[in-house]
């Protein structure tokens, strides 16, 4: 009887591993530097099964895993000059970025002139059709995943809803 249970468990594991859906959310955009120079931004996600291993890719980084991570968090840092740093995007601080990833659009851009007294208030974060202002020098953008659909939601922390006439 124990052998029969073992066979069922092995079959169930093999079947569940084979039914995992591969998905890919390609991402492209640009990083904008204080000088006005732009560089292409290539950052996306991929989840695929290769033989008996599952590989999750975020940007240029890959990791082997037994299951898909439920989310991925981008950490943003804002310096005293109001410039942004995202380790996955560039080796230094920049003015802003635009990223189209899968069916989603994310950007950080200036909404008004920089003010030394309020170094965060000149920046706007847009996630799809929602607009936010920064509430901290280290906000995050969180991508939530589903095994079948890929990216199902994007939200953030350290952000305030933009209630200005331009914000939504």
N, C-alpha and C positions, 0 to 999 in steps of 0.2 A: 504494500500500500504506500509506503514512504517513497518508493521509486516512482510510482505513478504521480504523486504530488510533485516530486522533483521535475519530472518531465513536463508537467503542466506549467510550472513556474518558469522553466527554461523557454518553453514555447511562448508564454505570455511576454517574457522579457524580449525575446527576438521580435515578436510581432510589434510590440510597442516601440522598439527602437527603429523598426523599418517604417513605421507610420509617421515618424517625425517629419514635419514639413521643412524643407529648405526654403529660406527666403533671403532676399537681399534688398536693402534700401540704399541705393546709390545716392551720394551727396556731392554736390559741387557748388562753388560760389567764389567768393573772393575775400581776402583780408585787406583792409585799407589802413595804410600807415600814415602817421602824422604829416609826412611830406606830401601826401596825396597819391603816392605810388601804391599800386595794387599788385597783389600776387594771387594766383589761383588757389582755391581752397578745395581739396579733395578729401572729404570725410564722410564715410557712410558706415553702415552696419551690414553684417552678413552672418547668417547662421546656417551651417550646413553639416551634413554627416559625411564623413570620409571613412569608408570601411566601418570599423567599429568605434570610431572616435567622432565626437562632435566638436566642431571648431566654431568659436564665436569671434568675429572680427569687428573691431571698432577703430575706424581710421586705418592707421598703419599697424596697429597692435592686434595680435591674435592670441587666443588662449584655448587650450583644450579643456573641455568640460564634460560632465556627465549629464548636464541639463542646461537649458537656456537660462541665462540670468534674467530676473524679472525686470531689471531696469539698468540704465547706464546714466551716470551723472557727470556732466561737464562742469568743472569748477572754473569760474571766472574770477579774476582779481583785478581791481581797479586801483591805480596808484594815485598819488597826490596831484598829478597833472591831468587826471581824468582819462588816462589811457587804460586799455584793457589788455589782459594777458590770459590766454587759454593755451595750456601746454600742448594740447593736441593740434593746435592750428599754426603756431609760430614759435620761434625761439626768443622772442622779446615782446615788449608791449606794442600795441597798435591802437589805431583810432576807432575801429569798428570792423564788423564783418557782416557778410550776407551768406546764408547757406540754404540751399534747396536740397532737402533730403527726403527721398521717397515722395510722398504727396504733401509734405510739410515744408514750411518756410520759416526760418529763424533769422533774425538780424539784431545787431546792436549798432545804433547810429546816434548821431547828435540830433537833439531836438531844439537846442538853443546854444548860445555862446557859453564857453567855459567860464565858471566863476570860482575863484580860489576858495571862497567862503563855503561854497557848496559843490565840491568836486564831483558829486554823483548826479546832481540834478540836471545836468545837460545831456545825459544819456537816456536813450529809450531802448527797451528790449521788446522786440515784436516776435510773437510766437503765433504763427498762422494769422488769424484776423484779430488777435488780442494784443493790446499794447500795455506795457508796464514801465514803471520808473524803478530805479534802483533804490533799495533801502539799506544796503550794506556794501562794503568794499569787497566782499567775497560772495556774490550770489551764485546760485547753481541753476542749471537747466537739466531737468530729468526726463529721459526718454523711457517710456514704459513699453514693454514688449508682450506679444502673444505669439506662441509657437506657430500658429497658422497664419496670422495676419502681419506679423512683423511689428512695426511701430504702431501702437494703438492710442497713445496720448503723449503729449509733451507739456510739462508744467515746470515751475521753478520755485525756488525759495529765495528770500531776500529781495523780493520784488513786490511792488505796490501797483495796483490797477491804475492805469493812466486815465484820469477823468477829465483831461484837458479837451478842448474842442477838436483837436486832431486825433486824440486817442480813442480807442473803442472799448 
